[in-house]
Amino acid sequence: MSKKTLKVTLVKSPVGTRGTHRATVLGLGLKKINQVRELEDTPAVRGMINKVSYLVRVQ
């Protein structure tokens, strides 16, 4: 059984946002604009994406 994944792209800079949101973006492994990470689809990852949904795009 293959694990489901999500492709997350950082589309907006976290500069000027709350510190917790910057930490969440780093927790997702995103450091540069347009950087893409493929992450496992878990409730924890979904919660992190939901928290910074205005900074990232999910495919």
Gaussian input, Z-matrix of N, CA and C with variables (Angstrom, degrees):
# hf/3-21g

backbone

0 1
 N
 C     1     B1
 C     2     B2     1     A1
 N     3     B3     2     A2     1     D1
 C     4     B4     3     A3     2     D2
 C     5     B5     4     A4     3     D3
 N     6     B6     5     A5     4     D4
 C     7     B7     6     A6     5     D5
 C     8     B8     7     A7     6     D6
 N     9     B9     8     A8     7     D7
 C    10    B10     9     A9     8     D8
 C    11    B11    10    A10     9     D9
 N    12    B12    11    A11    10    D10
 C    13    B13    12    A12    11    D11
 C    14    B14    13    A13    12    D12
 N    15    B15    14    A14    13    D13
 C    16    B16    15    A15    14    D14
 C    17    B17    16    A16    15    D15
 N    18    B18    17    A17    16    D16
 C    19    B19    18    A18    17    D17
 C    20    B20    19    A19    18    D18
 N    21    B21    20    A20    19    D19
 C    22    B22    21    A21    20    D20
 C    23    B23    22    A22    21    D21
 N    24    B24    23    A23    22    D22
 C    25    B25    24    A24    23    D23
 C    26    B26    25    A25    24    D24
 N    27    B27    26    A26    25    D25
 C    28    B28    27    A27    26    D26
 C    29    B29    28    A28    27    D27
 N    30    B30    29    A29    28    D28
 C    31    B31    30    A30    29    D29
 C    32    B32    31    A31    30    D30
 N    33    B33    32    A32    31    D31
 C    34    B34    33    A33    32    D32
 C    35    B35    34    A34    33    D33
 N    36    B36    35    A35    34    D34
 C    37    B37    36    A36    35    D35
 C    38    B38    37    A37    36    D36
 N    39    B39    38    A38    37    D37
 C    40    B40    39    A39    38    D38
 C    41    B41    40    A40    39    D39
 N    42    B42    41    A41    40    D40
 C    43    B43    42    A42    41    D41
 C    44    B44    43    A43    42    D42
 N    45    B45    44    A44    43    D43
 C    46    B46    45    A45    44    D44
 C    47    B47    46    A46    45    D45
 N    48    B48    47    A47    46    D46
 C    49    B49    48    A48    47    D47
 C    50    B50    49    A49    48    D48
 N    51    B51    50    A50    49    D49
 C    52    B52    51    A51    50    D50
 C    53    B53    52    A52    51    D51
 N    54    B54    53    A53    52    D52
 C    55    B55    54    A54    53    D53
 C    56    B56    55    A55    54    D54
 N    57    B57    56    A56    55    D55
 C    58    B58    57    A57    56    D56
 C    59    B59    58    A58    57    D57
 N    60    B60    59    A59    58    D58
 C    61    B61    60    A60    59    D59
 C    62    B62    61    A61    60    D60
 N    63    B63    62    A62    61    D61
 C    64    B64    63    A63    62    D62
 C    65    B65    64    A64    63    D63
 N    66    B66    65    A65    64    D64
 C    67    B67    66    A66    65    D65
 C    68    B68    67    A67    66    D66
 N    69    B69    68    A68    67    D67
 C    70    B70    69    A69    68    D68
 C    71    B71    70    A70    69    D69
 N    72    B72    71    A71    70    D70
 C    73    B73    72    A72    71    D71
 C    74    B74    73    A73    72    D72
 N    75    B75    74    A74    73    D73
 C    76    B76    75    A75    74    D74
 C    77    B77    76    A76    75    D75
 N    78    B78    77    A77    76    D76
 C    79    B79    78    A78    77    D77
 C    80    B80    79    A79    78    D78
 N    81    B81    80    A80    79    D79
 C    82    B82    81    A81    80    D80
 C    83    B83    82    A82    81    D81
 N    84    B84    83    A83    82    D82
 C    85    B85    84    A84    83    D83
 C    86    B86    85    A85    84    D84
 N    87    B87    86    A86    85    D85
 C    88    B88    87    A87    86    D86
 C    89    B89    88    A88    87    D87
 N    90    B90    89    A89    88    D88
 C    91    B91    90    A90    89    D89
 C    92    B92    91    A91    90    D90
 N    93    B93    92    A92    91    D91
 C    94    B94    93    A93    92    D92
 C    95    B95    94    A94    93    D93
 N    96    B96    95    A95    94    D94
 C    97    B97    96    A96    95    D95
 C    98    B98    97    A97    96    D96
 N    99    B99    98    A98    97    D97
 C   100   B100    99    A99    98    D98
 C   101   B101   100   A100    99    D99
 N   102   B102   101   A101   100   D100
 C   103   B103   102   A102   101   D101
 C   104   B104   103   A103   102   D102
 N   105   B105   104   A104   103   D103
 C   106   B106   105   A105   104   D104
 C   107   B107   106   A106   105   D105
 N   108   B108   107   A107   106   D106
 C   109   B109   108   A108   107   D107
 C   110   B110   109   A109   108   D108
 N   111   B111   110   A110   109   D109
 C   112   B112   111   A111   110   D110
 C   113   B113   112   A112   111   D111
 N   114   B114   113   A113   112   D112
 C   115   B115   114   A114   113   D113
 C   116   B116   115   A115   114   D114
 N   117   B117   116   A116   115   D115
 C   118   B118   117   A117   116   D116
 C   119   B119   118   A118   117   D117
 N   120   B120   119   A119   118   D118
 C   121   B121   120   A120   119   D119
 C   122   B122   121   A121   120   D120
 N   123   B123   122   A122   121   D121
 C   124   B124   123   A123   122   D122
 C   125   B125   124   A124   123   D123
 N   126   B126   125   A125   124   D124
 C   127   B127   126   A126   125   D125
 C   128   B128   127   A127   126   D126
 N   129   B129   128   A128   127   D127
 C   130   B130   129   A129   128   D128
 C   131   B131   130   A130   129   D129
 N   132   B132   131   A131   130   D130
 C   133   B133   132   A132   131   D131
 C   134   B134   133   A133   132   D132
 N   135   B135   134   A134   133   D133
 C   136   B136   135   A135   134   D134
 C   137   B137   136   A136   135   D135
 N   138   B138   137   A137   136   D136
 C   139   B139   138   A138   137   D137
 C   140   B140   139   A139   138   D138
 N   141   B141   140   A140   139   D139
 C   142   B142   141   A141   140   D140
 C   143   B143   142   A142   141   D141
 N   144   B144   143   A143   142   D142
 C   145   B145   144   A144   143   D143
 C   146   B146   145   A145   144   D144
 N   147   B147   146   A146   145   D145
 C   148   B148   147   A147   146   D146
 C   149   B149   148   A148   147   D147
 N   150   B150   149   A149   148   D148
 C   151   B151   150   A150   149   D149
 C   152   B152   151   A151   150   D150
 N   153   B153   152   A152   151   D151
 C   154   B154   153   A153   152   D152
 C   155   B155   154   A154   153   D153
 N   156   B156   155   A155   154   D154
 C   157   B157   156   A156   155   D155
 C   158   B158   157   A157   156   D156
 N   159   B159   158   A158   157   D157
 C   160   B160   159   A159   158   D158
 C   161   B161   160   A160   159   D159
 N   162   B162   161   A161   160   D160
 C   163   B163   162   A162   161   D161
 C   164   B164   163   A163   162   D162
 N   165   B165   164   A164   163   D163
 C   166   B166   165   A165   164   D164
 C   167   B167   166   A166   165   D165
 N   168   B168   167   A167   166   D166
 C   169   B169   168   A168   167   D167
 C   170   B170   169   A169   168   D168
 N   171   B171   170   A170   169   D169
 C   172   B172   171   A171   170   D170
 C   173   B173   172   A172   171   D171
 N   174   B174   173   A173   172   D172
 C   175   B175   174   A174   173   D173
 C   176   B176   175   A175   174   D174

   B1=1.4471
   B2=1.5288
   B3=1.3292
   B4=1.4602
   B5=1.5289
   B6=1.3207
   B7=1.4572
   B8=1.5235
   B9=1.3163
   B10=1.4528
   B11=1.5222
   B12=1.3298
   B13=1.4571
   B14=1.5230
   B15=1.3228
   B16=1.4565
   B17=1.5194
   B18=1.3272
   B19=1.4579
   B20=1.5164
   B21=1.3217
   B22=1.4607
   B23=1.5217
   B24=1.3400
   B25=1.4561
   B26=1.5226
   B27=1.3236
   B28=1.4640
   B29=1.5197
   B30=1.3372
   B31=1.4590
   B32=1.5275
   B33=1.3206
   B34=1.4553
   B35=1.5244
   B36=1.3147
   B37=1.4594
   B38=1.5283
   B39=1.3250
   B40=1.4639
   B41=1.5321
   B42=1.3339
   B43=1.4634
   B44=1.5321
   B45=1.3141
   B46=1.4552
   B47=1.5159
   B48=1.3383
   B49=1.4605
   B50=1.5282
   B51=1.3138
   B52=1.4663
   B53=1.5212
   B54=1.2990
   B55=1.4582
   B56=1.5121
   B57=1.3302
   B58=1.4647
   B59=1.5278
   B60=1.3262
   B61=1.4632
   B62=1.5267
   B63=1.3349
   B64=1.4710
   B65=1.5259
   B66=1.3159
   B67=1.4644
   B68=1.5305
   B69=1.3250
   B70=1.4615
   B71=1.5248
   B72=1.3419
   B73=1.4664
   B74=1.5276
   B75=1.3155
   B76=1.4651
   B77=1.5270
   B78=1.3140
   B79=1.4615
   B80=1.5155
   B81=1.3198
   B82=1.4622
   B83=1.5263
   B84=1.3334
   B85=1.4624
   B86=1.5098
   B87=1.3294
   B88=1.4609
   B89=1.5233
   B90=1.3338
   B91=1.4579
   B92=1.5230
   B93=1.3372
   B94=1.4592
   B95=1.5240
   B96=1.3229
   B97=1.4605
   B98=1.5309
   B99=1.3121
   B100=1.4720
   B101=1.5248
   B102=1.3132
   B103=1.4617
   B104=1.5272
   B105=1.3229
   B106=1.4606
   B107=1.5240
   B108=1.3225
   B109=1.4674
   B110=1.5097
   B111=1.3139
   B112=1.4555
   B113=1.5215
   B114=1.3291
   B115=1.4582
   B116=1.5195
   B117=1.3201
   B118=1.4632
   B119=1.5280
   B120=1.3065
   B121=1.4642
   B122=1.5253
   B123=1.3415
   B124=1.4605
   B125=1.5262
   B126=1.3201
   B127=1.4726
   B128=1.5309
   B129=1.3392
   B130=1.4663
   B131=1.5225
   B132=1.3257
   B133=1.4668
   B134=1.5254
   B135=1.3106
   B136=1.4797
   B137=1.5231
   B138=1.3313
   B139=1.4599
   B140=1.5147
   B141=1.3328
   B142=1.4650
   B143=1.5257
   B144=1.3341
   B145=1.4672
   B146=1.5202
   B147=1.3146
   B148=1.4625
   B149=1.5274
   B150=1.3149
   B151=1.4656
   B152=1.5254
   B153=1.3329
   B154=1.4703
   B155=1.5357
   B156=1.3213
   B157=1.4681
   B158=1.5310
   B159=1.3334
   B160=1.4585
   B161=1.5327
   B162=1.3330
   B163=1.4667
   B164=1.5235
   B165=1.3229
   B166=1.4695
   B167=1.5283
   B168=1.3288
   B169=1.4632
   B170=1.5168
   B171=1.3344
   B172=1.4589
   B173=1.5210
   B174=1.3332
   B175=1.4707
   B176=1.5090
   A1=108.81
   A2=116.81
   A3=120.17
   A4=110.21
   A5=115.21
   A6=120.27
   A7=109.29
   A8=116.18
   A9=120.60
   A10=109.00
   A11=115.33
   A12=120.11
   A13=110.14
   A14=114.46
   A15=123.03
   A16=108.34
   A17=116.94
   A18=120.94
   A19=107.33
   A20=116.36
   A21=122.13
   A22=108.50
   A23=116.60
   A24=122.67
   A25=109.14
   A26=116.92
   A27=121.20
   A28=108.06
   A29=117.88
   A30=121.23
   A31=112.89
   A32=117.42
   A33=121.10
   A34=108.82
   A35=116.26
   A36=120.96
   A37=111.16
   A38=117.09
   A39=119.92
   A40=113.58
   A41=117.35
   A42=120.86
   A43=108.41
   A44=116.42
   A45=121.23
   A46=113.50
   A47=117.70
   A48=120.95
   A49=109.01
   A50=116.51
   A51=120.78
   A52=110.77
   A53=115.55
   A54=120.72
   A55=113.07
   A56=116.47
   A57=119.50
   A58=110.83
   A59=117.07
   A60=120.34
   A61=110.39
   A62=117.20
   A63=120.10
   A64=110.03
   A65=116.62
   A66=121.11
   A67=110.75
   A68=117.38
   A69=121.09
   A70=110.80
   A71=116.81
   A72=120.68
   A73=109.70
   A74=117.13
   A75=120.45
   A76=110.79
   A77=116.51
   A78=121.14
   A79=112.56
   A80=116.19
   A81=121.01
   A82=111.32
   A83=116.60
   A84=120.61
   A85=113.63
   A86=116.92
   A87=120.98
   A88=110.05
   A89=116.60
   A90=121.07
   A91=113.29
   A92=116.79
   A93=120.58
   A94=110.56
   A95=115.63
   A96=121.26
   A97=108.76
   A98=116.74
   A99=125.41
   A100=113.57
   A101=118.27
   A102=120.87
   A103=108.16
   A104=116.13
   A105=121.54
   A106=108.83
   A107=116.05
   A108=121.98
   A109=108.18
   A110=116.16
   A111=121.21
   A112=106.69
   A113=115.64
   A114=121.86
   A115=110.48
   A116=115.52
   A117=121.48
   A118=109.25
   A119=116.41
   A120=122.44
   A121=109.70
   A122=115.83
   A123=121.76
   A124=108.93
   A125=117.94
   A126=119.86
   A127=112.69
   A128=117.57
   A129=120.43
   A130=110.98
   A131=116.29
   A132=120.70
   A133=109.98
   A134=117.11
   A135=120.25
   A136=111.30
   A137=117.18
   A138=120.55
   A139=111.92
   A140=116.65
   A141=120.51
   A142=110.52
   A143=116.70
   A144=120.67
   A145=110.15
   A146=116.96
   A147=120.99
   A148=111.15
   A149=116.89
   A150=121.58
   A151=111.87
   A152=117.26
   A153=120.76
   A154=110.72
   A155=116.15
   A156=121.36
   A157=112.70
   A158=117.71
   A159=121.16
   A160=112.87
   A161=117.06
   A162=121.72
   A163=112.59
   A164=118.73
   A165=121.43
   A166=111.04
   A167=114.72
   A168=122.58
   A169=107.04
   A170=116.70
   A171=121.62
   A172=108.77
   A173=116.32
   A174=121.82
   A175=108.60
   D1=123.97
   D2=-178.65
   D3=-84.09
   D4=146.59
   D5=179.28
   D6=-82.01
   D7=141.04
   D8=178.72
   D9=-79.96
   D10=142.74
   D11=-179.27
   D12=-129.08
   D13=160.86
   D14=176.09
   D15=-123.75
   D16=139.00
   D17=174.03
   D18=-97.65
   D19=119.28
   D20=-177.42
   D21=-113.95
   D22=129.71
   D23=-179.41
   D24=-119.83
   D25=132.89
   D26=174.51
   D27=-81.93
   D28=117.40
   D29=-175.21
   D30=-111.60
   D31=-12.74
   D32=-179.72
   D33=-138.47
   D34=144.59
   D35=-177.57
   D36=-69.12
   D37=137.65
   D38=176.55
   D39=-81.42
   D40=0.04
   D41=178.29
   D42=-64.11
   D43=131.35
   D44=179.81
   D45=89.91
   D46=0.71
   D47=177.31
   D48=-97.27
   D49=176.64
   D50=178.70
   D51=-62.69
   D52=150.43
   D53=179.29
   D54=-59.72
   D55=-36.69
   D56=179.75
   D57=-67.39
   D58=-32.56
   D59=178.74
   D60=-72.59
   D61=-38.16
   D62=175.75
   D63=-62.70
   D64=-41.31
   D65=179.51
   D66=-65.83
   D67=-36.19
   D68=178.51
   D69=-66.11
   D70=-41.40
   D71=177.91
   D72=-61.52
   D73=-43.10
   D74=177.24
   D75=-65.37
   D76=-36.93
   D77=177.83
   D78=-63.09
   D79=-29.79
   D80=175.64
   D81=-77.97
   D82=-8.81
   D83=178.46
   D84=87.87
   D85=19.53
   D86=-178.27
   D87=-104.56
   D88=126.26
   D89=-178.73
   D90=-121.54
   D91=-30.53
   D92=-176.16
   D93=-122.79
   D94=152.10
   D95=176.57
   D96=-59.78
   D97=141.14
   D98=-179.41
   D99=69.12
   D100=8.02
   D101=174.67
   D102=-74.00
   D103=138.01
   D104=-178.26
   D105=-115.74
   D106=134.93
   D107=174.85
   D108=-125.63
   D109=140.81
   D110=175.10
   D111=-103.19
   D112=114.05
   D113=-174.13
   D114=-116.94
   D115=150.76
   D116=177.43
   D117=-67.64
   D118=140.01
   D119=-178.26
   D120=-81.65
   D121=92.44
   D122=178.20
   D123=-124.30
   D124=161.14
   D125=177.67
   D126=-58.34
   D127=-35.26
   D128=-179.71
   D129=-65.65
   D130=-44.85
   D131=179.30
   D132=-65.93
   D133=-41.25
   D134=177.95
   D135=-61.05
   D136=-39.16
   D137=177.93
   D138=-65.28
   D139=-39.56
   D140=178.00
   D141=-65.26
   D142=-42.10
   D143=178.87
   D144=-64.45
   D145=-40.49
   D146=179.30
   D147=-62.80
   D148=-37.00
   D149=-178.52
   D150=-65.84
   D151=-37.14
   D152=-177.64
   D153=-116.15
   D154=35.74
   D155=-175.86
   D156=-60.71
   D157=-25.14
   D158=179.79
   D159=-79.06
   D160=-6.89
   D161=179.24
   D162=-108.68
   D163=-17.15
   D164=-172.59
   D165=-124.92
   D166=161.74
   D167=172.57
   D168=-124.05
   D169=138.43
   D170=-177.07
   D171=-116.59
   D172=136.19
   D173=176.97
   D174=-116.67

